[in-house]
Amino acid sequence: MRMILAVAAVLYSASAFAQTEKPPMVGDKPLVQVKPKGTNEAAARPAVAAKGKPQSIAVRLQACLEIDDGTKDRLNCYDAVIPPAPKPKPAKAKGYADCRFFKEEDERLTCFNGFAESIPKLPKN
């Protein structure tokens, strides 16, 4: 009888836990992370080609050009390739890696667009 009550208590508490509004947490992060609908995973993380070969930074930057210009998604794609490291007064960008120093998102996006569009089109293998 005790065994049946113990099993019932465990099942009841598990079902009650599963119906809470907040997801179960591990530390300060959710146990299961669900990606929001409408995000473009291929554009956000174009780090590996279909065959598993790592892609160059140039190819990944050019892949970001396929996302609509002036959108947060394109900037997120660039930031996934080269993470931002804003500086208070960055110098003029001499290469695509210098774009990460711009604090303003519009400036960073314009900088990345300029360099990504100037890269010669590389064949996709």
Buried (B, 14 or more C-beta within 10 A) or exposed (E): EEEEEEEEEEEEEEEEEEEEEEEEEEEEEEEEEEEEEEEBEEBBBBEEEEEEEEBEBBBBBBBBBEBEEEEEBBBBBBBBBBEBEEEEEBEEBEEBEBBBBBEEEEBBBBBBBEBBEEBEEEEEE
